[in-house]
């Protein structure tokens, strides 16, 4: 499907040319996958495997019954919705609970003077070259992060840890806080690449042959400079977006959605009820960049996310009773509790839909008349028992004041071993309209 095909129902001239310049008029195989988008400007700042395309946001803008002047994403993630809205002349409102991702989103949305950014990069490089080797500022990291004689494994070799610390010191020395955030995001986006681990949907694991893999300090400097220079070119080339304003709310969307003000629509993808804690994906960046400094802070962040995982034991709220599909699935899960890899899976699934319902109701209260919610959702499965997320949301929609406009399957996802095997799970777009 090409970008031009997406806009067939409305005059393409009504959309700002910068959007097509950004997306390079490419063809996309599916709107629900980020494959290919990671090569676009801004999307290289951090690799996101699980995200939807900017073209999905453009489709929602074209396909919504109401003109979008102000649009919210309660799960900001990579910032795709917010950034695309800026290119299309729509004021974005974004909620993000993960402080690293919140800074990454804001770094993408800001307007910069590229000459001043280049001068700040020069200051960072000069500082690093004159800095003495020390990783003292990283002393509070978990013990497995930095090479040590009494450890068998570590995430960063000591020379690289020293260089990370010097880079952070140099960034902290910049007088402009916007520049500090910009360069911290460039550093954050390269941390996994220069480490001994890889991160995917199953969490963090050590690279094959990690103990013989070597990245020099000189290579670190080269990667950081090249990433930063490329990002400076991108912000300069795309500085004239149709909308420069934005609202970023840092916090739990279950509470923060009440503070967003009137909106014309919402475009987002919530975490899936797959028992995976998405904060684990960014654990390295959260610790190294200083967003986390204790186990207590790590737990607090996990507890402020949706009930989509069981990594922390908490009191799960009761499941909504208005969906027959959900009620049947929970009864089946409870009956096989002993076969589940975690006994609290039924409560987690019920709590997940309680949270999702809470957010959809909060959005409904802020939506203008006939405003729409476009949400990409995914099924999950435990012990062969399917949790059909889109179907459950469709059953809950009338109780929340919505009419179901459309459910469109995007692609099938392979179930993990923990979720019960190789059966494929549906990922779908559901569109709800305020009655």
N, C-alpha and C positions, 0 to 999 in steps of 0.2 A: 504494500500500500504506500503510495507516495504522498508527500505533503500536499500536493495540489488536489489529490483525490479527497483528502480529508476535508478540504474547504469547498467541496462542490456545491453545498447548499447555500453558501453565502459568498458575496463578492470578496475575493482575496485581497482586493485593494484596500479593504477596511482594516486589514492587519498591517502592523508596522513592518517595514521591510527588514528591520534589524533582526526580527525573528528568523526569517529565511536565511539571512546572512549568517546567523549563529548556527542554525541547524544544517546549513549548506545544501538545502533542497534535496536531502538524501531520501532514499526509500527505506522504510522500516518494515520488517517481517511481522512484528507484533507490537502493539502499543504497550503491552504489559511487561516488557522486558527491557532492561537497561543495556543489553548487548549492543554495542556500537556507539552508544551515547557517551561512553567513557572517553572517547576520542575528541569530543566536542570541547570548545573553550569552556573553562571553569570546571567541567566535569573531571578533568585530569587532576584536580587539586587533591582529591581522595578517591580511590577506586571503590565504587559501589556496584556490587554485582546484582543485588536485589533492589531494583527501583524501576519505575515506569518511565516512559519516554516523554520528552517535552511535547511531542506530537499529541499525546493523550490530553494534555492540558489544552492545547490548541483545539482539539476536537470538542472538548467540553465547552470551550468559549463559543465555538460555532454552533454546537448542538443544544445549548441551554435555551429554554424558553424565554428566560429573562436576560437582558443584557448584563454582563458582569462588569461592574465598576469597582467592586471591592470583594475579594475572594480570600477564603481562609483555608489553610492546611493545618489541622490540629496535630499532625505528626510530621514535622518539618523534614526530618531525615537529611537527605542530600541537598534539599533546597530546590528541587526541580520545579515544583509548583510556583514558588515565590519568584524565582529567576525568570521563568517563562512568562509569568504575569507582567513583570517589568517590561519585557520585550514587547508584549501585546498591549501595553497601555492600561493595565489593570493594577489597582493598588493591592499588594499582597499583605496578608496577615498570616503570621506563622507562629505556631506554638511548638516548642521543642524542649523536652525534659533533659536530654543529654547535653551537658554544658559544652563539650567539645563540638558536637554537631551544631549547637546554637551559634557558637563563634564562627564555625565554618560557613554557615548560611549567611551570617551577617557580613563576613568578609567578601562573599560573592555579591551581595546586594549593594555594598557601598560604592560611592563614587570617589575616585582617587585622582591626584595629580601624579601622573606617571613619572615625571622628571624627579619629583620629590621622593617617590618610592625608590627610584634608581639610586639616588643619593643615600637613602637609608640602607640599601643593600650594600653599597660601598663601605659604609661605616661598620656594618656587621662583619663583612669580610676582613677588614683591617683589624678589628678587635680580635677575631678568632685567630688570625695569624700571629698576633702578639701575646695571646693568652697562654698562661702556664697550664700544663696538663693537670686537670683535677676534676673529679666528679663529686666534689663535696656536696653540691646543691642537690644531688640525686641520692643522698644517703638514706632518705626516708622511703625509698622504693622497696617493694617486696624483695626478699633475699635472692630470688631466682632471676632478677632482672639483669644484674651486672656480674661479669666474670669474677670468680673468687676461687682461691686455692682449695677451699673446703666444699666446693660444689661440683657436682658432676655435669650439670647443665646450667646454662644461662642464656638469657635472651640477647644481651649485647656484650660483645667483646669489650674489654676495659678501654682500649684506645678509642673506640667509637663512643663509649659512654662519656669519656672525657670530652670528646668533640661535641657531643650533644649538649653537655653542660656549658661549654664555652659559647656555643651558638645561642643557647637560652640566655646566658648572661649578656651577650651582645644585643639580643633583641630587647631585653629588659632595659638596656641603656638608651633606647630610642625615646625621644621626648614625646612623639606623637602616638597616642594610644591606638589609633586606627592602624597605623603602620605596625605597631607591635602585634596586633591581632593578625594582620595580613601575613607577616613572616612566620609567626607561630603556626599558622595553618599550612604554610609551605613545608615547614619542618615536620609537622604532624603527618602530612601526607606521605612522607618518605620513611617514616620510622620502621614500618614493617619490612620494607625493602632492604634496609640496612641491618636488619636483625637476623637472628638465627631461627626464626619461626615464620610460619605462614598462618593466615587466618582465613577460615571459610565458614560455611553454614553450620559446620559441626564444632566450631570453636577453634582453639589455638593448638597447633602441634609443631614439633621441631622439623625443620627441613631435612630432607634426605642428604646425608653427607655434610651436615651443618658444621661439624667439628673441624673440617678441613677447608671450609669456605672462609675466604678472607676478603674483607673490604678495608681498604686503607683510609687513613685520614684524608689523603689527597682526593680519593674517590668520593668521600663524604662531601668535601668542599665543592667538588665538581657537580655532584648531583644537586646539592642545595642551590648553588648559583644558577644552574641551568633551569631548575624548576621555578625559581624566583623570577628569573629573566623572562621565561615563557609566560608566567602569570602576569607580569607587568605589561607585556605586550598585549595580552588578552584584555585586561581591564582598560587599556588605552584604546584598543580597536573597537570595543563595545561600550564605550562610555556614554554614548548618546542613546540610551534606552528611552522608550516613550514615557515610561513612568519611573521616576527616581525615588519616590517615597516608599516606605514600607513600615510595617509594625512587626516587631519580633518580641514575643512573650516567652520568657524562659521559665519553664515549670511544667507541672503535671496538667495535661490537657483535661483531665476529669474535673479539675477546679477552674483552670484558666479560661476555658471556653466561655464562661459566664461574663468575662471581661472584654470580649473582642469587639462589642458594639455591632451595629447593623451591618449585615453582609448580603451580597446578592447570590453567593454560591459558595460551595466547598468542594475541593478536589484533593483527595488524599488516599493513602494506603495505610491502614493501621497494622500493627504487628499481627501476625497470624497466630491462632490458638494452637501452636505446635510445640509448646513446652520449652522453647528456646529463649534464653535471656539475651536480647539483642545488645545489652550493654557489654556483654562479653566480647563482642566483635571489636569494640573500641577500648578494651581494657588497657592495652599498652599505651595508647595515646592519652587516655584519661590520667594514668599515673605519671607518665614521663612529663607531660605538659603541666602538671600540678593541679589538675582538677580534683584528683583524689589524693589524700594524704594519710588515710587510715582505713582499716577494715570497716569501721563504723560508717564512714562516709560511703564506702562501696555498697554496704547493705542499704543505707538510706536511699541511694540512687536506685537500686533494684526495687525497693519497695514503692518508689514513686512512679514506676512503670505499670502498664496494664497487667491484669492477672492473666498473662499469656504464658507464664512459666512457673516452675516449682523450685527454682534455685534458692529461694528463701521461703521459709515456713511463715505463713501469715494467715490471718483469718479471712478466708475468701467470702465475699458477699453471696447471697443466695441468687440462684439463677432466675431470670424472668420466667413467669409461668405461661406467657401468652403464645409460645411457639410449641406446637405439637411435636415437630421434628426434634427440637432441643430436648423436650421432656422425654421422648422415647430414647434418644441417644444417651442421656444421662442415666436412665434406668438400666440400659444395657451395660454402660460403663461400670456402674455400681455393682452389677451382678458378676462382673469378671474382675473386680478390684484386685484379687489375689494374683491375677495374671499380668497386671499392668506393671511396667518398669518402675512406676512410682505410685503409691496408693492414693495420692491426693489429686490424681488426674481428673476424676469426676468433679471435684470441687473447683479445680482450676478452670475447667471448661465452663462451668456454670458462672463462676466469677467473671470470666472473660466477657460473656455476653451481657452480664450486668453492667460492666464497665462500658462496653460498646453502646449499649442502650442509653446509658447516662450521657455519653458524648453526643449521640445523635439527637437526644432530647434537648441538650444544651444548644446544639446548632440550630435546631428548629426554632428555639426562642429568639435567636438572633437573625434568622433568615427573613428577608423581605418577602412579600407575597409572591408565591409561585417560584421562590428560589429553590435551587436544586443541590443535592449532594451527589457527587460522583466519587465512588469509593471502589478501589481495587482490593478485593478480599481473597483469601485462600482457605481451602478446606484443610482439615487435618484428619488423622486416623489413629486410633489406638486399639490394639488387639483385634484388628479387622473391623472395628466399629467406626463408621464414617461420621465426621462432623461437617455437615453441608452448610458452610457459613453463609453463602449468599441466600440459600433457601430459608434459613432461619431468620436472617435479616428481613427478607420479604414478608415472612409471617409476622414479625414484630412491627413492621413499618406502620400499619394502620393504628396501632396502639400508641405510636409516637407522633401521629399527625401527618404522616406521609402517604402519598400514593406511589406505587411502584411504576416507574416509567419504562425501565429496561433492565434486563439481566443478560449480559453478553460474556460468553466464555472466551478467555484469551488464550490459555494454554494449559497443558497438564504438567503437573509437577510430580516427580518421583518421591514416594514416601520414604522416610528414613527408616532404618532398622528399628529404632526406638518406637516409631509410630506404627510398626506392624508389617513391614515388608515392602514389596515392589509395586503394589498397586498404585496407579497414578491418581493424583489429586487435582481437583479443578481449581484454577485461578480465574476469577471472573470480575467484571465490572458490573456494579449495581448502581443504578441511577434512581434516586428518590426525589419526589417533588413535594414541597410543602403544600398542604391542602388549604 
